[in-house]
Structure formats: C-alpha cells, structure tokens
Amino acid sequence: MTWAPNTVDATHFYLQVYFWIIVAVLGGLFLLMTFVQGGQTLFHTAKDEMEERAILNSLGRKWELTFTTLVLFGGALYAAFPLFYSVSFGGAYWVWMLILFAFVLQAVAYEYMNKPGNLIGKGAYKFFLYFNGVVAMVLIGAAVGTFFTGSNFSVDPVTKHVIWHSNLRGLEAALDFTHGAWFNLAFGVLLFAAARILGALWLINDIDNNEFPELIQRLRGTIKRCFIVLLVALVVVLFGLITMKGYAYDIHDPAGKIYLEDGKYLHNLLSFGAIPLILFLAGLVLYVLGVFKSGFGNSNKGIWFAGLGIVLIGIIVFVIAGLFGTSFYPSYADLQSSLTIQNSSGSKYTLEVMAWVSVAVPFVLAYIIWVWYQMKKNGPITKEEIADPESHAY
C-alpha cells in the first residue's frame, strides 16, 4: 500500500495526517507531564510535615503545566477531528466526566490544602490528589486502550447521529471483559505505574538530596517496586498489540469498508522501514535507563532520560493507532461506524485554517519551557524555601 492516496484529495489527506501527528506529539508530551499525577500518589513516602511540604511544593509548581498540555492535546484532537468529539463525549460521557472531575479536584486541592481554616481538613485534599493520581490515570489509560479494542457505539452514516449501546456510557472500557477490558485495564495500570515512576524520578531531581536523604531513598525504593508492576502491565499490553486484530481500511477509498486485519498494529510498527518500531524501542531504552540511573543508582538525572523516552513511546502509540490506514476509534457494535482520520476530520478548508493557527503551538510549548526554567533556576527545593513565608510555598 502506498502512502499517498490517489483517489482522494491529497492535500486534505496530508492535512489529516499532519494534525494526527500533532495530536501524537501532544499526547506524548502529556504523558511526560503525568509525573505530577504520579507524584501525587507518593505522599505516603513522607514521614513528617517538612517532607510532605517538599513533595507538595515540587508538584504544585508544575500541575498547571500538565493541565495546559492536556487542554492543548484535547483542543487539537477535537478541533481537527470533530466527529470524535461528538461520538466520545456524546456517548462515553461517564468516563470523561470522571476524568474531568478528578482534574477539578486536583486544582481545588493545591489551592486550599494548606490554607488555614479550610472546612474539610487537610486529609480530604490529600485524598483529592490521590484520586486524581490513581483514578484519572487508570481511566485515561483505559480510554486510550479503546483506540485499539473499540467502543460500543454506532453512527448514522447520513445524519451522523450517535447511538451508544451501553448504559455504562464509556465505563464498559474497564468493565466489559468480552470486548477487551483486560487490555484497557492493563493500559490504565501501565500508565499509572509509568506516571508514578516519573513522579518519583521528578521528586528525586527537584528536592534537595542532601536535606532530605531519607525521603530520597524511600522514593528510590518506590521506583523499584513500581517498575515490577510496570513490566507486568507492559508485557500484557505488548502481547495485546502484537496479537490482536486491528481495524483497518484502504486510505485510497476512505468511504470503503472497515475490516479486521490480523496483526495490524504489528504491521504498523514495521511500516516505513520499521522506523516506528525503532523509535518505540528507543523510547523504552531511554525510559529504562532513567529508571536505573535514579531508581537503582544514585543519580538524580533519571527524569530527563525517562521523560524523553515516554514522549517517544506516546508518539508512536498514537501513530500506530491512527495512521497507516487504521481506525483510531473503532466500533465493535458496528464495524462501519469506526472513526478514521479521514471520515472524522474537519473539512479541507477548516484544516487549512487550523494549519495556520497551529503555527502558535511552538510558542505555547516555548512558554511551558520558559515557565519551567523560571521555576527551576533557583535550584532544588530546600527546607529554608518551604519555611520562608515570602516564597509562595504551598
């Protein structure tokens, strides 16, 4: 199969591919930023108030960047592929509402956790952060898993009216084991474990190792334990990707039939001279290197290796889910209702206008990098900084 279509508007097709690649890059960057969510599940490693404040301040200065990346990712996805927005939010709204609710709780927790006289107590806000770090990560992972296993919907080909065939409204992704919930949950656990490891790696880098030596050692121990969970979940996910049937279509005939293809996602990894597979393996090697440098070794630089690694992994996961003639949001209720980058995108004119708007994306990313630098330029978090009433500490 050739890459460029010869029976459809090639410009429109390339714009669809362009925006899916943007979605993939932003998805990879969001995975990096989930170190905030992962770090929020590590408050139990703190044995006193000062250690807990160190964790809170390290994460509290970055959570808004995670949210910025998430909004950028969602905005690009829904603006370029509006039918996906209609189908997913119009049908699977319980899973998305729970995810959004978890992020609202996160914002509230950082704002009020240590404010004097709060009504519900500090423990409730810590629970909010745990809820965001565990539930949101598992549900986001399960939702991404449905990009491969499919969802329970159908779309009228004329009116585009969406019918969701489950009262669970998206939660079947984690509960319906007859349609791939085992894979979706494994994906969710994988994302949770990966984010938790990233969180620990970030804290080791961002907290003064000399002032908090015992906390740093406990964080290294957490990395080792979570790495075992990650490996088990990774084996399950990779087994699923290699062996499951994929939802394929002919890019030369976007109105043609969706059909099941054995080993579709493995074929996608081997496309373009196996470049996707090479980048995926490079991401895995970098992530593992980061884990061993800071989890099993004494370095505090592991987050940069693991962070780059998970960005590469995220990009390739989205690439094989939506490119190479693959339905990125398949339907197991009605195969022909499955969404592809070609049948769910905006018009050619819309994508052309958005292509010009997308020029602003690097500026948003530059802003994130600049803010990150401003927050890091004073060095690691110290006890003196936390205790200073003028340091804007959480």
C-alpha positions as CSV (number, residue, x, y, z in Angstrom):
1,M,0.0,0.0,0.0
2,T,1.4,3.4,-1.0
3,W,1.4,6.2,1.5
4,A,-0.2,8.9,-0.7
5,P,-3.8,8.4,-1.8
6,N,-4.6,8.6,-5.5
7,T,-8.4,8.7,-5.4
8,V,-9.0,11.4,-2.8
9,D,-7.8,15.0,-2.3
10,A,-4.2,14.5,-1.4
11,T,-3.9,17.9,0.3
12,H,-6.8,17.2,2.6
13,F,-5.3,13.8,3.4
14,Y,-1.9,15.3,4.2
15,L,-3.6,17.8,6.5
16,Q,-5.4,15.0,8.3
17,V,-2.0,13.2,8.8
18,Y,-0.4,16.4,9.9
19,F,-3.0,17.0,12.6
20,W,-2.8,13.4,13.8
21,I,0.9,13.8,14.2
22,I,0.4,17.0,16.2
23,V,-2.1,15.0,18.4
24,A,0.5,12.3,18.8
25,V,3.3,14.7,19.8
26,L,1.0,16.5,22.3
27,G,-0.1,13.1,23.6
28,G,3.5,12.2,24.2
29,L,4.2,15.5,26.0
30,F,1.1,14.9,28.2
31,L,2.5,11.5,29.2
32,L,5.6,13.3,30.3
33,M,3.6,15.8,32.4
34,T,1.8,13.0,34.2
35,F,4.7,12.9,36.6
36,V,2.6,15.3,38.6
37,Q,-0.3,12.8,38.9
38,G,2.2,10.0,39.7
39,G,3.9,12.2,42.3
40,Q,0.6,12.9,44.0
41,T,0.3,9.2,44.9
42,L,3.6,9.4,46.9
43,F,2.6,11.5,49.9
44,H,2.7,8.3,52.0
45,T,6.5,8.2,51.5
46,A,6.8,11.4,53.6
47,K,7.3,10.7,57.3
48,D,6.9,14.3,58.6
49,E,5.4,17.6,57.7
50,M,8.5,19.0,56.1
51,E,8.9,16.1,53.7
52,E,5.2,16.3,52.8
53,R,5.5,20.0,52.1
54,A,8.6,19.3,49.9
55,I,6.6,16.9,47.8
56,L,3.6,19.3,47.6
57,N,5.7,22.3,46.6
58,S,7.6,20.3,44.0
59,L,4.4,19.2,42.3
60,G,2.3,22.3,43.0
61,R,4.6,24.4,40.8
62,K,4.0,22.1,37.8
63,W,0.4,21.0,37.9
64,E,-0.8,23.9,35.8
65,L,1.6,22.9,33.0
66,T,0.1,19.4,33.0
67,F,-3.3,21.0,32.6
68,T,-2.1,23.3,29.8
69,T,-0.7,20.3,27.9
70,L,-3.9,18.3,28.4
71,V,-6.1,21.2,27.1
72,L,-3.7,21.7,24.1
73,F,-3.9,17.9,23.3
74,G,-7.7,17.8,23.7
75,G,-8.2,21.0,21.7
76,A,-6.1,19.8,18.8
77,L,-7.8,16.4,18.8
78,Y,-11.4,17.7,18.9
79,A,-10.9,20.6,16.6
80,A,-9.2,18.6,13.8
81,F,-11.5,15.5,14.3
82,P,-14.9,16.9,15.4
83,L,-16.8,13.6,14.9
84,F,-14.6,12.0,17.5
85,Y,-15.7,14.7,19.9
86,S,-19.3,14.1,19.1
87,V,-19.0,10.3,19.5
88,S,-16.8,10.1,22.6
89,F,-18.3,13.0,24.7
90,G,-21.8,12.4,23.4
91,G,-21.7,8.7,24.3
92,A,-18.9,7.8,26.7
93,Y,-19.5,10.8,28.9
94,W,-19.3,9.0,32.3
95,V,-15.7,8.1,31.8
96,W,-14.8,11.6,30.6
97,M,-16.8,13.3,33.3
98,L,-14.9,11.2,36.0
99,I,-11.6,12.2,34.4
100,L,-12.6,15.9,34.3
101,F,-13.9,15.7,37.9
102,A,-10.6,14.3,39.0
103,F,-8.7,17.3,37.5
104,V,-11.1,19.7,39.1
105,L,-10.4,18.1,42.5
106,Q,-6.7,18.4,41.8
107,A,-6.9,22.2,41.2
108,V,-9.0,22.7,44.4
109,A,-6.6,20.6,46.5
110,Y,-3.5,22.6,45.5
111,E,-5.3,25.9,46.2
112,Y,-6.7,25.1,49.6
113,M,-4.8,22.1,51.1
114,N,-2.6,24.2,53.5
115,K,-4.9,27.2,53.7
116,P,-5.7,28.0,57.4
117,G,-9.2,27.2,58.5
118,N,-10.3,25.1,55.5
119,L,-13.6,23.4,56.1
120,I,-13.0,19.8,55.2
121,G,-9.5,19.3,56.5
122,K,-6.1,18.6,55.0
123,G,-6.7,14.9,54.7
124,A,-9.6,15.4,52.3
125,Y,-7.5,17.5,50.0
126,K,-4.8,14.8,50.0
127,F,-7.4,12.3,49.1
128,F,-8.4,14.5,46.1
129,L,-4.8,14.4,44.9
130,Y,-4.6,10.6,45.3
131,F,-7.9,10.4,43.4
132,N,-6.5,12.4,40.6
133,G,-3.3,10.4,40.6
134,V,-4.9,7.0,40.6
135,V,-8.4,7.1,39.1
136,A,-7.7,9.7,36.4
137,M,-4.6,7.9,35.2
138,V,-6.2,4.5,35.1
139,L,-9.3,5.8,33.3
140,I,-7.2,7.8,30.8
141,G,-5.2,4.7,30.1
142,A,-8.4,2.6,29.7
143,A,-9.8,5.3,27.3
144,V,-6.7,5.2,25.2
145,G,-6.9,1.4,25.2
146,T,-10.3,1.7,23.4
147,F,-8.4,3.2,20.5
148,F,-7.3,-0.4,19.9
149,T,-10.0,-2.6,21.3
150,G,-13.0,-0.5,20.2
151,S,-16.1,1.1,21.8
152,N,-19.8,0.2,21.9
153,F,-21.4,2.8,19.5
154,S,-22.8,3.3,16.1
155,V,-23.1,6.4,13.8
156,D,-25.8,7.0,11.3
157,P,-23.9,7.4,8.0
158,V,-26.2,10.2,6.8
159,T,-27.2,12.2,9.9
160,K,-24.1,11.4,11.9
161,H,-26.4,10.7,14.9
162,V,-24.5,8.8,17.5
163,I,-26.1,5.8,19.4
164,W,-24.2,4.4,22.4
165,H,-25.2,0.9,23.1
166,S,-24.3,0.7,26.7
167,N,-25.8,2.3,29.8
168,L,-22.3,2.4,31.3
169,R,-21.5,5.2,28.9
170,G,-17.8,4.5,28.4
171,L,-17.1,2.8,31.7
172,E,-17.5,-0.5,29.9
173,A,-14.0,0.1,28.7
174,A,-12.8,-1.1,32.2
175,L,-15.7,-3.5,32.9
176,D,-16.7,-5.4,29.7
177,F,-14.1,-8.1,29.6
178,T,-15.7,-9.7,26.5
179,H,-14.6,-6.7,24.5
180,G,-11.0,-6.1,25.6
181,A,-11.4,-4.6,29.1
182,W,-8.4,-6.7,30.2
183,F,-6.3,-4.8,27.6
184,N,-7.8,-1.4,28.5
185,L,-7.2,-2.0,32.3
186,A,-3.6,-3.2,31.6
187,F,-3.1,0.0,29.6
188,G,-4.5,2.0,32.6
189,V,-2.3,0.2,35.1
190,L,0.7,0.8,32.7
191,L,0.0,4.5,32.6
192,F,-0.5,4.7,36.4
193,A,2.8,2.8,37.0
194,A,4.7,4.9,34.4
195,A,3.4,8.1,35.9
196,R,4.2,7.1,39.4
197,I,7.8,6.3,38.4
198,L,8.1,9.6,36.6
199,G,6.7,11.3,39.7
200,A,9.4,9.7,41.9
201,L,12.1,10.5,39.4
202,W,11.0,14.1,39.3
203,L,11.0,14.5,43.1
204,I,14.5,13.0,43.3
205,N,15.6,15.6,40.9
206,D,13.7,18.6,42.3
207,I,14.1,18.1,46.0
208,D,17.4,18.8,47.7
209,N,19.0,15.3,48.1
210,N,21.3,16.5,51.0
211,E,18.5,18.0,53.1
212,F,16.0,15.1,52.5
213,P,18.2,12.0,52.2
214,E,15.8,9.5,53.8
215,L,12.9,10.7,51.6
216,I,15.0,10.3,48.5
217,Q,15.9,6.7,49.5
218,R,12.3,5.9,50.0
219,L,11.5,7.3,46.6
220,R,14.1,5.1,45.1
221,G,12.5,2.1,46.7
222,T,9.1,3.1,45.3
223,I,10.6,3.2,41.8
224,K,11.9,-0.3,42.2
225,R,8.6,-1.7,43.3
226,C,6.6,0.2,40.6
227,F,9.0,-1.0,37.9
228,I,7.9,-4.6,38.5
229,V,4.2,-3.6,38.1
230,L,5.1,-1.6,35.0
231,L,6.9,-4.6,33.4
232,V,3.9,-6.9,34.0
233,A,1.5,-4.4,32.6
234,L,3.8,-3.7,29.6
235,V,4.0,-7.4,28.8
236,V,0.2,-7.6,28.7
237,V,-0.1,-4.5,26.5
238,L,2.6,-5.5,24.1
239,F,1.1,-9.0,23.8
240,G,-2.2,-7.5,23.0
241,L,-0.8,-5.1,20.4
242,I,1.1,-7.8,18.7
243,T,-1.7,-10.5,18.6
244,M,-5.0,-8.6,18.4
245,K,-6.8,-7.9,15.2
246,G,-6.8,-4.2,14.1
247,Y,-9.5,-2.1,12.5
248,A,-8.1,-1.4,9.0
249,Y,-9.3,0.4,5.9
250,D,-8.0,1.4,2.5
251,I,-6.7,5.1,2.5
252,H,-7.4,5.3,-1.2
253,D,-11.1,4.7,-0.5
254,P,-11.9,6.4,2.8
255,A,-15.6,5.7,2.3
256,G,-14.8,2.0,1.9
257,K,-15.3,-0.9,4.3
258,I,-13.6,-1.1,7.7
259,Y,-12.3,-4.6,8.2
260,L,-10.4,-6.6,10.8
261,E,-6.8,-7.4,10.0
262,D,-4.6,-9.9,11.9
263,G,-1.5,-8.3,13.4
264,K,-2.5,-4.8,12.2
265,Y,-0.6,-2.9,14.9
266,L,2.5,-5.0,14.5
267,H,2.3,-4.2,10.8
268,N,2.1,-0.6,11.7
269,L,5.2,-0.8,13.8
270,L,7.1,-2.3,10.9
271,S,5.9,0.4,8.4
272,F,8.3,2.9,6.9
273,G,11.3,0.6,7.3
274,A,10.4,-0.2,10.9
275,I,11.0,3.4,11.9
276,P,8.0,3.4,14.3
277,L,9.4,0.2,16.0
278,I,12.9,1.7,16.2
279,L,11.6,4.9,17.9
280,F,9.4,2.8,20.2
281,L,12.3,0.7,21.3
282,A,14.5,3.8,21.7
283,G,11.8,5.2,24.0
284,L,11.7,2.0,26.0
285,V,15.5,2.0,26.4
286,L,15.6,5.7,27.5
287,Y,12.8,5.1,30.0
288,V,14.5,2.1,31.5
289,L,17.8,3.9,31.6
290,G,16.2,6.7,33.6
291,V,14.7,4.2,36.0
292,F,18.1,2.5,36.6
293,K,20.0,5.8,36.9
294,S,17.8,7.2,39.7
295,G,15.9,4.2,40.9
296,F,18.7,1.7,41.2
297,G,21.6,4.1,41.1
298,N,22.4,7.4,42.9
299,S,21.9,9.9,40.1
300,N,19.1,12.5,40.2
301,K,19.1,12.9,36.4
302,G,16.9,9.9,35.6
303,I,13.8,12.0,34.9
304,W,15.3,13.5,31.8
305,F,16.1,10.2,30.2
306,A,12.8,8.6,31.2
307,G,10.9,11.8,30.3
308,L,12.2,11.8,26.7
309,G,11.6,8.1,26.5
310,I,7.9,8.3,27.4
311,V,7.4,11.1,24.9
312,L,8.7,8.9,22.1
313,I,6.6,6.0,23.3
314,G,3.5,8.1,23.5
315,I,4.0,9.5,20.0
316,I,4.4,6.0,18.5
317,V,1.4,4.6,20.3
318,F,-0.8,7.3,18.7
319,V,0.9,7.0,15.3
320,I,0.1,3.2,15.1
321,A,-3.4,3.8,16.4
322,G,-4.4,6.3,13.8
323,L,-2.1,6.2,10.7
324,F,-1.3,3.6,8.1
325,G,-5.0,3.0,7.2
326,T,-6.1,2.3,10.8
327,S,-9.3,3.3,12.6
328,F,-8.3,5.3,15.7
329,Y,-11.7,5.0,17.4
330,P,-13.1,1.7,16.3
331,S,-16.6,0.4,17.0
332,Y,-17.2,-3.2,17.8
333,A,-21.0,-2.6,17.7
334,D,-20.9,-1.6,14.1
335,L,-17.6,-2.0,12.3
336,Q,-18.5,0.6,9.6
337,S,-19.1,3.2,12.3
338,S,-15.5,3.2,13.2
339,L,-13.7,6.5,13.1
340,T,-10.6,7.2,11.0
341,I,-8.6,10.4,10.5
342,Q,-10.3,10.7,7.1
343,N,-14.0,10.2,7.9
344,S,-13.9,12.1,11.2
345,S,-11.9,15.2,10.3
346,G,-13.0,18.7,9.6
347,S,-13.3,19.9,6.1
348,K,-10.3,20.8,3.9
349,Y,-10.9,24.5,4.4
350,T,-11.2,24.1,8.2
351,L,-7.9,22.1,8.4
352,E,-6.2,24.7,6.2
353,V,-7.2,27.5,8.5
354,M,-6.2,25.4,11.6
355,A,-2.8,24.6,10.0
356,W,-2.0,28.3,10.1
357,V,-3.3,28.5,13.7
358,S,-1.1,25.6,14.6
359,V,1.9,27.8,14.0
360,A,1.2,29.1,17.5
361,V,1.7,25.6,19.1
362,P,5.5,26.0,19.3
363,F,5.0,29.3,21.1
364,V,2.8,27.6,23.7
365,L,5.4,24.9,24.1
366,A,8.1,27.6,24.4
367,Y,6.0,29.3,27.1
368,I,5.8,26.0,29.0
369,I,9.6,25.6,28.7
370,W,10.2,29.2,29.9
371,V,7.9,28.8,32.9
372,W,9.6,25.5,33.7
373,Y,13.0,27.2,33.6
374,Q,11.9,30.1,35.8
375,M,10.7,27.6,38.4
376,K,13.9,25.6,38.3
377,K,16.5,28.3,38.0
378,N,16.8,28.7,41.8
379,G,17.9,25.0,42.3
380,P,16.3,22.2,44.2
381,I,13.6,22.7,46.9
382,T,15.1,23.3,50.4
383,K,13.7,23.4,53.9
384,E,14.5,27.1,54.1
385,E,12.5,27.8,51.0
386,I,9.5,25.9,52.3
387,A,9.6,27.7,55.6
388,D,10.0,31.1,54.0
389,P,6.6,32.9,54.2
390,E,7.5,35.0,51.2
391,S,8.4,32.1,48.9
392,H,4.8,31.4,47.8
393,A,5.2,27.9,49.2
394,Y,2.2,25.6,49.1
